[in-house]
Amino acid sequence: MKSLQLAVAMLVFLAGTAGAGFVAADLAAFAHEGPGRFGFGGGLFLALHGADGGVLEFHLFLEVLDSQWRDHLALMDQLRQGIHLRGYAQKNPKQEYKRESFELFAAMLERIKHDVITLLSKVRIHSEEEIAALEAQRRALEEQMEFQHAAVSAMQGEEEAVAEAEPARPFVREGRKVGRNEPCPCGSGKKYKHCHGKLQ
């Protein structure tokens, strides 16, 4: 919970510097009351899955927060680079930057909310019995794969023994080498490079 509070404290500071006081208050409340207050489904998810659900929810929230914050910083950089063009439309670029950055921040919070809810609705925590059954099934498949692999390697070992018995012979050309600009030996009348010696 400490790292969640640190992440939220960082967002509170950044929101406060952007002039978004009520958003900062909401984030501060989120740090103390948890995700259930803002519709993240914290209470229901925690009730369904117990303490493991709370830990999972915490990590999912931090992962979504991290990715959305990176996207937000990239969007803010794009906004900063193009905001000077608002002066041509007789608008104050500073005011437009404040307004649009606030809208981007609010949109980021909504995306975080949406993504966390989406992930929590798709997550299923397995019980210990289900995990044991899946592990037994995985081991059975692994044993079959090892048996098949051992059979294949035995067959390959026999082929390698046969291959080692015959010594490798270098390639020997029958006749002389045909030059690229000489007539093709097939009798077509074309140069070798345009007939059978054509590069693919």
C-alpha positions as CSV (number, residue, x, y, z in Angstrom):
1,M,0.0,0.0,0.0
2,K,3.0,2.3,0.6
3,S,4.0,2.3,-3.1
4,L,0.4,3.0,-4.1
5,Q,0.3,5.9,-1.7
6,L,3.6,7.2,-3.2
7,A,2.3,6.9,-6.7
8,V,-0.9,8.7,-5.8
9,A,1.1,11.4,-3.9
10,M,3.1,12.0,-7.1
11,L,-0.1,12.4,-9.0
12,V,-1.6,14.7,-6.3
13,F,1.5,16.9,-6.6
14,L,1.4,17.0,-10.3
15,A,-2.4,17.7,-10.3
16,G,-1.9,20.5,-7.8
17,T,0.7,22.2,-9.9
18,A,-1.6,22.0,-13.0
19,G,-4.4,23.8,-11.0
20,A,-6.7,20.7,-10.7
21,G,-7.5,21.0,-7.0
22,F,-10.5,18.8,-6.9
23,V,-8.7,16.1,-8.9
24,A,-5.9,16.2,-6.3
25,A,-8.4,15.9,-3.5
26,D,-10.0,12.8,-5.2
27,L,-6.6,11.2,-5.6
28,A,-5.7,11.9,-2.0
29,A,-9.0,10.3,-0.9
30,F,-8.2,7.3,-3.2
31,A,-4.9,6.8,-1.4
32,H,-6.7,6.5,1.9
33,E,-10.0,4.9,1.0
34,G,-8.9,2.5,-1.7
35,P,-10.2,1.9,-5.2
36,G,-13.8,1.0,-4.2
37,R,-14.8,4.6,-3.7
38,F,-14.2,5.5,-7.3
39,G,-15.9,2.6,-9.0
40,F,-12.9,0.4,-9.4
41,G,-14.9,-2.5,-7.9
42,G,-12.4,-2.8,-5.0
43,G,-14.9,-4.0,-2.4
44,L,-16.6,-6.6,-4.6
45,F,-13.3,-7.9,-6.0
46,L,-11.8,-8.1,-2.5
47,A,-14.9,-9.9,-1.2
48,L,-14.9,-12.4,-4.0
49,H,-11.2,-13.3,-3.9
50,G,-10.0,-12.4,-0.4
51,A,-6.6,-11.1,0.5
52,D,-5.1,-12.4,-2.8
53,G,-7.6,-10.3,-4.7
54,G,-6.5,-7.2,-2.9
55,V,-2.9,-7.8,-3.8
56,L,-3.7,-8.6,-7.4
57,E,-6.0,-5.5,-7.6
58,F,-3.1,-3.4,-6.2
59,H,-0.6,-4.7,-8.8
60,L,-3.1,-4.3,-11.7
61,F,-3.8,-0.8,-10.6
62,L,-0.1,0.1,-10.5
63,E,0.5,-1.5,-13.9
64,V,-2.3,0.4,-15.5
65,L,-1.3,3.7,-13.7
66,D,2.2,3.3,-15.0
67,S,1.3,2.7,-18.6
68,Q,-1.3,5.5,-18.7
69,W,1.0,7.9,-17.0
70,R,3.7,7.3,-19.7
71,D,1.0,7.8,-22.4
72,H,-0.1,11.0,-20.7
73,L,3.5,12.4,-20.6
74,A,3.8,11.7,-24.3
75,L,0.6,13.5,-25.0
76,M,1.7,16.4,-22.9
77,D,4.9,16.6,-24.9
78,Q,3.0,16.7,-28.1
79,L,0.7,19.4,-26.7
80,R,3.6,21.5,-25.6
81,Q,5.2,21.3,-29.1
82,G,2.1,22.4,-30.9
83,I,0.5,24.9,-28.5
84,H,2.2,27.9,-30.0
85,L,0.0,27.6,-33.1
86,R,-3.0,28.7,-31.1
87,G,-1.6,32.2,-31.2
88,Y,-2.5,32.4,-34.9
89,A,-6.2,31.7,-33.9
90,Q,-6.1,34.8,-31.6
91,K,-6.1,32.6,-28.5
92,N,-3.8,32.8,-25.6
93,P,-1.5,29.8,-25.8
94,K,-0.9,29.7,-22.1
95,Q,-4.6,29.5,-21.3
96,E,-5.2,26.9,-24.0
97,Y,-2.3,24.8,-22.7
98,K,-3.8,24.9,-19.2
99,R,-7.3,24.0,-20.4
100,E,-6.2,21.2,-22.7
101,S,-3.7,19.7,-20.2
102,F,-6.5,19.6,-17.6
103,E,-8.7,17.8,-20.1
104,L,-5.9,15.3,-20.9
105,F,-5.4,14.6,-17.2
106,A,-9.1,14.0,-16.6
107,A,-9.2,11.7,-19.6
108,M,-6.2,9.8,-18.3
109,L,-8.0,9.3,-15.0
110,E,-11.1,7.9,-16.8
111,R,-8.9,5.6,-18.9
112,I,-7.2,4.3,-15.7
113,K,-10.6,3.7,-14.2
114,H,-11.8,1.9,-17.4
115,D,-8.7,-0.2,-17.8
116,V,-8.6,-1.3,-14.2
117,I,-12.3,-2.3,-14.2
118,T,-11.8,-4.2,-17.5
119,L,-8.8,-6.1,-16.2
120,L,-10.5,-6.9,-12.9
121,S,-13.6,-8.2,-14.7
122,K,-11.4,-10.6,-16.8
123,V,-9.2,-11.9,-14.0
124,R,-9.9,-15.2,-12.4
125,I,-8.0,-16.4,-9.4
126,H,-7.7,-20.2,-9.2
127,S,-8.1,-22.1,-5.9
128,E,-5.3,-24.3,-4.6
129,E,-7.2,-27.4,-5.8
130,E,-7.5,-26.0,-9.3
131,I,-3.8,-25.1,-9.3
132,A,-2.9,-28.7,-8.2
133,A,-5.1,-30.2,-10.9
134,L,-3.5,-28.0,-13.6
135,E,0.0,-28.8,-12.3
136,A,-0.8,-32.5,-12.5
137,Q,-2.1,-32.1,-16.0
138,R,1.0,-30.2,-17.0
139,R,3.3,-32.9,-15.5
140,A,1.5,-35.6,-17.4
141,L,1.9,-33.7,-20.7
142,E,5.6,-33.1,-19.8
143,E,6.1,-36.8,-19.2
144,Q,4.5,-37.7,-22.6
145,M,6.7,-35.1,-24.3
146,E,9.8,-36.5,-22.7
147,F,8.9,-40.1,-23.7
148,Q,8.3,-39.0,-27.3
149,H,11.4,-36.9,-27.3
150,A,13.5,-39.9,-26.0
151,A,12.1,-42.1,-28.8
152,V,12.9,-39.5,-31.5
153,S,16.4,-39.0,-30.2
154,A,17.0,-42.8,-30.3
155,M,16.0,-42.8,-33.9
156,Q,18.3,-39.9,-34.7
157,G,21.2,-41.6,-33.0
158,E,20.8,-44.6,-35.4
159,E,20.8,-42.3,-38.4
160,E,23.9,-40.5,-37.1
161,A,25.7,-43.8,-36.8
162,V,24.9,-44.6,-40.5
163,A,25.9,-41.1,-41.6
164,E,29.3,-41.3,-39.8
165,A,30.1,-44.6,-41.5
166,E,30.2,-42.9,-45.0
167,P,33.1,-40.4,-45.3
168,A,32.1,-37.1,-46.8
169,R,33.3,-36.7,-50.4
170,P,33.9,-33.3,-52.0
171,F,31.9,-32.3,-55.1
172,V,33.5,-33.2,-58.3
173,R,32.3,-31.4,-61.5
174,E,32.0,-33.6,-64.7
175,G,33.6,-31.6,-67.5
176,R,34.8,-28.0,-67.5
177,K,33.1,-25.0,-65.8
178,V,30.9,-22.9,-68.1
179,G,31.6,-19.1,-68.1
180,R,28.7,-16.7,-67.6
181,N,29.1,-15.1,-71.1
182,E,29.7,-18.4,-73.0
183,P,26.9,-20.1,-74.9
184,C,24.8,-22.4,-72.7
185,P,25.7,-26.1,-73.1
186,C,21.9,-27.0,-73.5
187,G,22.1,-25.8,-77.1
188,S,19.5,-22.9,-76.8
189,G,21.9,-20.4,-78.3
190,K,21.6,-18.0,-75.3
191,K,24.4,-17.0,-73.0
192,Y,24.7,-19.2,-70.0
193,K,23.9,-16.3,-67.7
194,H,20.5,-15.8,-69.4
195,C,19.6,-19.5,-69.6
196,H,20.6,-22.2,-67.1
197,G,23.0,-19.9,-65.2
198,K,20.4,-17.3,-64.5
199,L,20.5,-16.0,-60.9
200,Q,17.3,-16.6,-59.1
